[in-house]
Structure formats: structure tokens, C-alpha cells
Amino acid sequence: MASRPLNRSTSGPSRSSVLTLSEVSPPVLTISLLLILSLTACSPVGEAGSQQNGEQTSEQGHAIEPAAPVDIELATLMGQLQRHSAKLGYAINGHNRPLATFYLEEIDEVLEELMTVEEDDGMPIAHPAGVILAPVLETLENNLATEVPWPEITGQYQLMIEACNRCHLATEHGFIEILPATGEPPFNQRFDGADS
């Protein structure tokens, strides 16, 4: 194994004073790392970079504001819903109940995240999604869990797609029209199930 210099700076110490990993014994290296970690991990209460009165402070002693919540990009969530709904459709077409259940759970997870987006570009998002889409998903989930026949599940899937399009209309995005999954799946994945 080739040894690597710990310091590659050409403006720093001369080449002869640079240690390589092979020149440091494992116990010395381990003790050095533990010492460095223990010194940097803890600082006494009241010093800069600590908590004073329950408030996080910087090294200069200024209060650090908590990070703002991360903005969720609506298009990213919609893309996830579209991909999962297509895969759900192919699983339903293939009569693959476990796979359909899996993708419906993925849709539910994205919907939960979507429900945290109150509005986007002045349009309500959480409310229409909760009123229009959530009940349809709940019915579809119950139908999959209770072994309802496939034609009924296919009809419920169609209602889910229509609910997506009603949400788009409600938020003035009717130009985005979702279609049910048909034809050959464009994914490198098998969708047909044991009971197909």
C-alpha cells in the first residue's frame, strides 16, 4: 500500500518534515484522533458556540436562528405522484396486488408531504388534495386490502386519475392532464402478478 502524505502543501513545511500514514503507529494515530475529537466535541457551558439560556450561539456569541423549513418543490412531488400512479396502474393491469399495494403506499407518503404545501403560486394545494384525492385513495386502499375483484379496483384506479385531473382544474392547472397507465410499461420492471 502506497503511503500518502498528511500535508501536501508546497508552501508549508519541507518534504522531509511531512509525516506519512505509514510512519505513524496505529495506537498513536488512534489516540491522536480520539484526543482531537474529545477536544472539539465539547466546550464548557457559557463559551461561544454553546447554548446559553436554551439558545444556540455562534462562536462570536450571537444567537443562531433555527434553519427555515425546506421549501418543497411542488413539481418534484407531482412527478413522484405521476410515476407512482403509473406504476400503480401497471400493477393493477397485471393483477399484482402486493405491488399495487406498495405503490399506493408510496402515493400516500407523497400525499402526506403534499398536504404540508398550503399553497403554491397563490393556489391552494393541501386543501384540494385532501378533499378531492385523499378519499379516493382511501377507498382504493381498502379495496386492495379486502381482495375486491380486479375490475372494481381498475375502476377505482380510474377514479384516482380523474381526481388528479380535478385537482389540476381546481388549481388552474387543467392543462396538465394525467392519463391511466396503458400499453407496455416504459419501465424495466415486471408488473404482472401471480394471480394475473
C-alpha positions, -999 to +999 in steps of 0.1 A: +000+000+000+014+034-010+017+059+017+001+093+013+014+125+028-007+140+055+002+175+043+006+181+005+011+218+007+041+230-013+042+263+006+042+246+040+068+225+057+096+209+037+091+175+022+113+159+049+091+171+078+058+157+063+046+126+080+030+098+061+003+074+074+028+045+073+051+064+096+026+068+124+019+038+146-018+027+148-020+033+186-006+068+183-029+076+154-059+063+173-051+082+205-045+114+185-078+111+167-097+105+200-080+134+216-089+157+187-125+145+187-129+149+225-114+184+224-137+196+196-169+178+206-173+195+240-170+231+252-179+243+286-213+259+291-212+297+286-185+297+259-190+307+223-206+280+202-226+267+232-261+270+244-270+299+267-304+302+282-316+275+258-304+295+228-278+282+203-250+308+199-222+312+173-185+314+181-189+352+184-217+347+209-245+358+186-278+339+186-282+314+158-316+313+142-330+279+136-330+268+100-360+278+079-382+248+068-371+235+035-393+246+006-409+216-011-408+219-048-443+211-060-432+199-094-410+173-077-439+160-056-462+159-087-435+140-106-433+114-078-471+111-078-472+107-116-445+080-116-461+061-087-496+063-101-483+050-135-466+021-117-498+015-096-518+013-129-494-012-144-495-033-112-533-032-113-533-041-150-510-070-142-533-081-112-503-078-089-519-070-055-487-067-035-471-044-060-502-023-063-504-020-025-468-010-024-472+018-050-504+030-033-484+033-001-458+053-019-486+076-033-499+080+003-464+091+015-461+117-012-497+129-005-487+134+032-458+156+021-481+174-004-505+181+024-478+203+040-479+226+010-506+251+018-503+270-014-481+274-045-481+304-067-512+317-049-532+285-055-543+262-026-527+228-027-533+210+006-570+216+007-579+204-028-556+174-024-572+165+009-608+169-003-605+155-038-577+129-038-574+116-003-609+099-001-604+082-035-570+068-023-586+056+009-613+036-010-587+022-033-565+011-004-595-006+013-604-024-020-569-037-024-567-049+012-601-067+011-594-085-021-621-067-041-622-081-077-598-065-103-625-048-124-637-028-094-601-019-085-594-009-121-625+014-119-613+029-086-578+035-102-596+054-130-614+075-103-580+082-088-567+095-121-598+116-126-593+130-090-558+141-100-572+160-130-599+176-109-572+189-085-554+203-115-586+221-126-592+234-091-557+249-091-559+264-126-536+237-140-562+219-161-536+219-189-519+191-170-539+160-178-530+127-163-539+095-181-542+060-168-514+036-174-520+016-206-500-004-231-465-017-225-448-003-193-419+020-201-401+008-170-376-020-168-398-037-142-422-066-142-457-057-131-478-089-136-486-108-105-492-144-095-529-140-098-529-125-133 
